[in-house]
Amino acid sequence: MLTDMYTANTTRYTEMTYRRCGHSGVLLPALSLGFWHNFGTITPEEQSRAIVHAAFDAGITHFDLANNYGPEPGAAELRLGKFLQDDLRSYRDELFISTKAAYDMWDGPYGSWASRKHLMASLDQSLRRLRLDYVDLFYCHRYDPETPLEETLQTLVDIVRQGKALYVGLSRWPFEAARIGYEYLRQHDVPCLIYQGRLNLFDQAPKQEGILEQAAENGAGFISFSPLAQGLLTDRYLQGIPVDSRMAHDPRFLHADMLTPQVLSRINRLNELAAMRGESLSAMALGWILHHKEVTSVLVGASSPRQLNSNLAALHSPAFTDEELTAISEILTS
C-alpha cells in the first residue's frame, strides 16, 4: 500500500509490464486506469480513492481522464486532483496523467468541439481541477469537422510549447484526418505520441479501418478504451441481465437491447473458450487486445479494487494459438 512505498515500488516494477509508446521514450503500463466511470459524484469518494491506491500499488502509472468525465462533467478531474494533493503529490513524477477536450463541457459556442478557444480554455480548467502545472498527455478528444484542422493541430503544438502538456494525442479521429494530423504534428516537431480508439472483441473498427497500422507507421502508440465492451465481455451477463448490473441501473452507455440472443450466444461461447485456456472471459478479452503488437496499453475501468485486481490477470494471459484465433473469429462472425 501507499504507506509502505518501498514494498509498493518493488511490487509494481516486478509484476507490471511496461510497453514503449511508439517511437517515443515513454513507457506505459500494459493496463492503464480509465476514469470514465466510478470517479464522479455518484461514487463514494473513498471507493474511488481505494481504486486509485490499488492501481498505483499494482504498477498502473497511467491515469486517463477527460474534461467531461464524471458525472458530473469535471468531477473525475476534481477527485483525482484531491487524491494527488492528499496522497500522491510526492509521487507525481512516477505518474503519467492524461486528459482531453472537445466534447460538450459548458454552455455557449465555445464549450465544445476543437477550436483554439475551447481547447486552450478547457485545458486551463482541467489543470486547475487536477491541481497540476502540466499534464503528461493532452488529447483532442474528437475530430471537429467544422474547425480547420490547422487551427486544432497548431493549438496542440502550442500547448506543448507552453509547457501545459508534455505530449499530445488524437482520440477517435477518422483515418484521413489522422493522416493529416500525424504529418502536421511531425512537421512542427511535436509528434503525436498516441492514438486512442475503441478496440475490443466486439468492435474491431481500428483494425478494419487501418487505424492501428496507421498509428504504428507514424511512430505513435495505440491505447484501447472500452476493452470489455462496457462489461459485456465479462461473466456478468452470461445468464442475462443481473438486477444489480450497470445495464439494469445505469443505461447511459449499455442498453438492454444490446444483449440480443446472438450476442449472448457469442459471450457464452467466448467464455467456454476462455475456460479452456484456463482464464476468465475478461482476462482473455484483455489479452486478445494486448496480443496486437501495435497496442501500447489498454484502459480498464473498475468499480472496486477487487475488480481491478481481476483485470490484472490479463498480464498473464497465455499466447493465442492460431487455432484459438480462428475459433474467436468464427464465434464473432456466426
C-alpha positions as CSV (number, residue, x, y, z in Angstrom):
1,M,0.0,0.0,0.0
2,L,1.0,3.7,-0.2
3,T,2.0,3.5,3.5
4,D,4.9,1.3,2.5
5,M,6.2,2.7,-0.8
6,Y,9.4,0.7,-0.8
7,T,7.4,-2.5,-0.9
8,A,4.9,-1.0,-3.4
9,N,7.6,0.1,-5.8
10,T,9.2,-3.4,-5.7
11,T,5.8,-5.0,-6.4
12,R,4.9,-2.6,-9.2
13,Y,8.1,-2.9,-11.2
14,T,8.3,-6.7,-10.9
15,E,4.7,-7.6,-11.8
16,M,3.5,-4.9,-14.2
17,T,4.5,-5.0,-17.8
18,Y,5.5,-1.7,-19.5
19,R,5.4,-1.1,-23.2
20,R,7.2,1.5,-25.3
21,C,4.8,4.1,-26.7
22,G,5.5,4.2,-30.5
23,H,8.9,5.7,-31.3
24,S,9.0,7.8,-28.1
25,G,10.8,7.5,-24.8
26,V,7.6,6.9,-22.9
27,L,6.8,3.5,-21.3
28,L,3.2,2.9,-20.4
29,P,1.8,0.1,-18.3
30,A,0.1,-2.6,-20.3
31,L,-3.1,-1.8,-18.3
32,S,-3.9,1.8,-17.6
33,L,-6.7,3.2,-15.4
34,G,-9.6,5.0,-17.1
35,F,-11.6,7.5,-15.1
36,W,-14.7,7.5,-17.4
37,H,-16.9,5.8,-14.8
38,N,-16.6,5.4,-11.0
39,F,-14.8,8.7,-10.2
40,G,-17.7,11.1,-10.3
41,T,-20.2,12.4,-7.8
42,I,-22.4,9.2,-7.9
43,T,-19.5,7.1,-6.5
44,P,-18.4,7.5,-2.8
45,E,-15.1,9.3,-2.6
46,E,-13.4,6.6,-0.5
47,Q,-14.4,4.0,-3.0
48,S,-12.7,5.9,-5.8
49,R,-9.7,6.5,-3.6
50,A,-9.3,2.8,-2.9
51,I,-9.3,2.1,-6.7
52,V,-6.6,4.7,-7.3
53,H,-4.5,3.3,-4.5
54,A,-4.9,-0.3,-5.7
55,A,-4.0,0.8,-9.2
56,F,-0.8,2.6,-8.2
57,D,0.3,-0.2,-5.9
58,A,-0.2,-2.6,-8.8
59,G,2.1,-0.6,-11.0
60,I,-0.5,1.2,-13.0
61,T,1.2,4.5,-13.5
62,H,-1.1,5.9,-16.3
63,F,-4.3,7.6,-15.3
64,D,-6.6,8.6,-18.2
65,L,-9.1,11.4,-17.8
66,A,-11.1,13.9,-19.8
67,N,-12.7,17.3,-19.0
68,N,-16.2,15.9,-19.2
69,Y,-15.6,12.6,-17.2
70,G,-17.8,12.3,-14.1
71,P,-20.6,12.5,-13.7
72,E,-20.9,15.5,-13.4
73,P,-18.5,16.9,-16.0
74,G,-15.3,17.8,-14.3
75,A,-15.9,15.6,-11.3
76,A,-13.3,13.0,-12.2
77,E,-10.6,15.6,-12.5
78,L,-11.6,17.2,-9.3
79,R,-11.5,13.9,-7.5
80,L,-8.1,12.9,-8.8
81,G,-6.8,16.4,-8.0
82,K,-7.8,15.8,-4.4
83,F,-6.2,12.4,-4.3
84,L,-3.0,13.9,-5.8
85,Q,-3.0,16.5,-3.1
86,D,-3.8,14.2,-0.2
87,D,-1.9,11.0,-1.2
88,L,0.2,11.1,-4.3
89,R,1.8,14.5,-4.6
90,S,5.3,13.2,-3.8
91,Y,4.9,10.6,-6.5
92,R,3.9,12.9,-9.3
93,D,7.0,12.0,-11.4
94,E,6.0,8.3,-11.2
95,L,2.6,9.1,-12.8
96,F,1.6,9.7,-16.4
97,I,-1.6,11.7,-16.4
98,S,-3.7,12.4,-19.5
99,T,-6.8,14.5,-20.1
100,K,-8.8,15.6,-23.2
101,A,-11.1,18.2,-24.6
102,A,-13.5,18.6,-27.5
103,Y,-16.8,17.1,-26.1
104,D,-19.6,19.2,-24.6
105,M,-18.3,20.9,-21.4
106,W,-20.0,24.2,-20.8
107,D,-22.8,26.3,-22.4
108,G,-22.3,28.7,-25.3
109,P,-20.4,28.5,-28.6
110,Y,-17.0,27.8,-27.1
111,G,-17.8,24.9,-24.7
112,S,-17.3,22.1,-27.2
113,W,-15.5,20.9,-30.3
114,A,-11.9,21.7,-31.2
115,S,-11.4,25.4,-31.7
116,R,-8.3,27.0,-30.2
117,K,-10.6,28.9,-27.9
118,H,-12.2,25.7,-26.5
119,L,-9.0,23.6,-26.3
120,M,-7.0,26.2,-24.5
121,A,-9.7,27.2,-22.1
122,S,-10.6,23.6,-21.3
123,L,-7.0,22.6,-20.6
124,D,-6.6,25.5,-18.2
125,Q,-9.7,24.4,-16.4
126,S,-8.5,20.8,-16.3
127,L,-5.2,21.9,-14.8
128,R,-7.0,23.8,-12.0
129,R,-9.2,20.8,-11.2
130,L,-6.3,18.4,-11.2
131,R,-4.1,20.9,-9.2
132,L,-1.3,20.4,-11.7
133,D,1.1,22.7,-13.6
134,Y,1.0,20.3,-16.6
135,V,-0.4,17.1,-17.8
136,D,1.8,14.4,-19.4
137,L,-0.6,14.0,-22.3
138,F,-3.3,16.1,-23.8
139,Y,-5.7,14.7,-26.4
140,C,-8.0,16.2,-28.9
141,H,-11.0,14.0,-27.9
142,R,-12.7,14.0,-31.2
143,Y,-12.3,15.3,-34.8
144,D,-14.1,18.6,-35.4
145,P,-15.4,18.7,-39.0
146,E,-16.1,22.5,-38.9
147,T,-12.9,23.9,-37.4
148,P,-9.9,24.0,-39.8
149,L,-7.5,21.2,-39.0
150,E,-4.6,23.6,-38.9
151,E,-6.2,25.5,-36.1
152,T,-6.8,22.5,-34.0
153,L,-3.3,21.0,-34.7
154,Q,-1.4,24.3,-34.2
155,T,-3.2,24.6,-30.8
156,L,-1.9,21.2,-29.8
157,V,1.6,22.3,-30.9
158,D,1.3,25.5,-28.8
159,I,0.1,23.6,-25.8
160,V,3.3,21.6,-25.7
161,R,5.4,24.6,-26.3
162,Q,3.7,26.5,-23.5
163,G,4.6,23.6,-21.1
164,K,1.0,22.8,-20.3
165,A,1.4,19.2,-21.7
166,L,4.5,17.1,-22.4
167,Y,2.9,15.2,-25.3
168,V,-0.3,15.3,-27.4
169,G,-2.5,12.6,-28.8
170,L,-5.5,12.0,-31.1
171,S,-8.7,10.3,-29.9
172,R,-11.3,8.9,-32.3
173,W,-10.1,10.8,-35.3
174,P,-11.1,9.3,-38.7
175,F,-8.3,7.9,-40.9
176,E,-7.8,10.8,-43.3
177,A,-7.9,13.5,-40.6
178,A,-5.5,11.4,-38.5
179,R,-3.2,11.2,-41.5
180,I,-3.1,15.0,-41.8
181,G,-2.7,15.3,-38.0
182,Y,0.3,13.0,-37.9
183,E,2.0,14.8,-40.7
184,Y,1.3,18.3,-39.3
185,L,2.5,17.5,-35.8
186,R,5.6,15.8,-37.0
187,Q,6.5,18.8,-39.3
188,H,6.1,21.1,-36.3
189,D,8.4,19.0,-34.1
190,V,5.6,17.8,-31.7
191,P,4.9,14.3,-33.0
192,C,1.7,12.6,-32.0
193,L,2.5,10.3,-29.0
194,I,-0.5,8.0,-29.2
195,Y,-3.9,7.4,-30.7
196,Q,-6.9,6.4,-28.5
197,G,-9.6,4.3,-30.0
198,R,-12.2,1.7,-29.1
199,L,-10.9,-1.8,-29.7
200,N,-12.4,-5.0,-28.3
201,L,-13.5,-8.4,-29.5
202,F,-16.9,-6.9,-30.4
203,D,-15.7,-3.7,-32.0
204,Q,-12.6,-4.1,-34.2
205,A,-13.0,-0.9,-36.3
206,P,-9.5,0.3,-35.7
207,K,-8.1,-2.8,-37.3
208,Q,-10.6,-2.9,-40.1
209,E,-10.2,0.8,-40.9
210,G,-6.4,0.7,-40.8
211,I,-6.1,3.0,-37.7
212,L,-3.8,0.5,-35.8
213,E,-1.4,0.2,-38.7
214,Q,-1.5,3.9,-39.4
215,A,-0.5,4.8,-35.9
216,A,2.4,2.3,-36.0
217,E,3.6,3.6,-39.3
218,N,3.6,7.2,-37.9
219,G,5.6,6.2,-34.8
220,A,2.6,6.6,-32.5
221,G,1.3,4.2,-29.9
222,F,-2.3,3.0,-29.6
223,I,-4.4,2.7,-26.5
224,S,-7.7,0.9,-26.4
225,F,-10.8,2.2,-24.4
226,S,-13.9,0.2,-23.6
227,P,-11.9,-3.1,-23.9
228,L,-14.6,-5.2,-22.3
229,A,-17.5,-3.6,-24.3
230,Q,-18.9,-1.9,-21.1
231,G,-18.9,-5.2,-19.3
232,L,-20.4,-7.5,-22.0
233,L,-17.1,-9.3,-22.3
234,T,-17.1,-10.5,-18.7
235,D,-19.0,-13.2,-16.8
236,R,-21.6,-10.5,-15.7
237,Y,-24.1,-11.2,-18.4
238,L,-23.7,-14.9,-19.1
239,Q,-27.2,-15.6,-17.7
240,G,-28.9,-12.4,-18.8
241,I,-29.1,-9.1,-17.1
242,P,-28.5,-9.1,-13.3
243,V,-30.7,-6.8,-11.3
244,D,-27.7,-5.0,-9.8
245,S,-25.8,-4.6,-13.1
246,R,-24.9,-1.4,-14.9
247,M,-27.2,-2.4,-17.7
248,A,-30.1,-2.5,-15.3
249,H,-29.4,0.7,-13.4
250,D,-27.1,2.9,-15.5
251,P,-28.1,2.5,-19.1
252,R,-26.2,5.6,-20.4
253,F,-23.9,3.6,-22.5
254,L,-25.0,0.0,-22.1
255,H,-28.6,-0.8,-23.1
256,A,-30.6,-3.9,-22.5
257,D,-31.4,-4.2,-26.3
258,M,-27.6,-4.7,-26.8
259,L,-27.8,-8.1,-25.2
260,T,-29.5,-9.9,-28.1
261,P,-29.8,-13.7,-28.2
262,Q,-26.9,-13.7,-30.8
263,V,-24.7,-11.6,-28.6
264,L,-25.5,-13.7,-25.6
265,S,-24.6,-16.8,-27.5
266,R,-21.3,-15.3,-28.6
267,I,-20.5,-14.3,-25.0
268,N,-21.1,-17.8,-23.7
269,R,-19.0,-19.4,-26.5
270,L,-16.2,-17.0,-25.8
271,N,-16.5,-17.8,-22.1
272,E,-16.1,-21.5,-22.9
273,L,-13.0,-20.8,-24.9
274,A,-11.6,-18.8,-22.1
275,A,-12.2,-21.6,-19.7
276,M,-10.4,-24.0,-22.0
277,R,-7.4,-21.6,-21.9
278,G,-7.6,-21.5,-18.0
279,E,-8.7,-17.9,-17.6
280,S,-11.7,-15.7,-17.2
281,L,-13.5,-14.2,-20.2
282,S,-12.4,-10.7,-19.2
283,A,-8.8,-11.8,-18.9
284,M,-9.0,-13.4,-22.4
285,A,-10.7,-10.3,-23.9
286,L,-8.0,-8.0,-22.5
287,G,-5.2,-10.5,-23.5
288,W,-6.6,-10.6,-27.0
289,I,-6.2,-6.8,-27.3
290,L,-2.7,-6.9,-25.8
291,H,-1.5,-9.6,-28.3
292,H,-1.7,-6.9,-31.1
293,K,1.9,-5.6,-31.5
294,E,0.6,-2.1,-32.3
295,V,-1.2,-1.8,-28.9
296,T,0.7,0.0,-26.2
297,S,-1.8,-0.1,-23.4
298,V,-5.4,-1.0,-22.6
299,L,-7.7,1.3,-20.5
300,V,-9.6,-0.6,-17.8
301,G,-12.3,0.8,-15.6
302,A,-13.1,-0.6,-12.2
303,S,-15.8,-0.2,-9.6
304,S,-13.7,-1.7,-6.8
305,P,-10.1,-2.8,-6.1
306,R,-11.2,-6.4,-6.4
307,Q,-12.5,-5.8,-9.9
308,L,-9.3,-4.0,-10.8
309,N,-7.2,-6.9,-9.5
310,S,-9.2,-9.4,-11.5
311,N,-8.3,-7.4,-14.7
312,L,-4.6,-7.7,-13.8
313,A,-4.9,-11.4,-14.6
314,A,-4.7,-10.4,-18.3
315,L,-1.0,-9.7,-17.8
316,H,-0.5,-13.5,-17.5
317,S,-2.9,-14.4,-20.4
318,P,-1.2,-17.2,-22.4
319,A,-0.3,-16.5,-26.0
320,F,-3.0,-17.3,-28.5
321,T,-2.6,-20.2,-30.9
322,D,-3.7,-19.9,-34.5
323,E,-6.5,-22.4,-33.7
324,E,-7.8,-20.2,-30.9
325,L,-7.7,-17.0,-33.0
326,T,-9.6,-18.9,-35.8
327,A,-12.1,-20.1,-33.2
328,I,-12.6,-16.5,-31.9
329,S,-13.1,-15.2,-35.5
330,E,-15.7,-18.0,-36.1
331,I,-17.6,-17.1,-32.9
332,L,-17.7,-13.4,-33.7
333,T,-19.0,-14.0,-37.3
334,S,-21.6,-16.7,-36.5
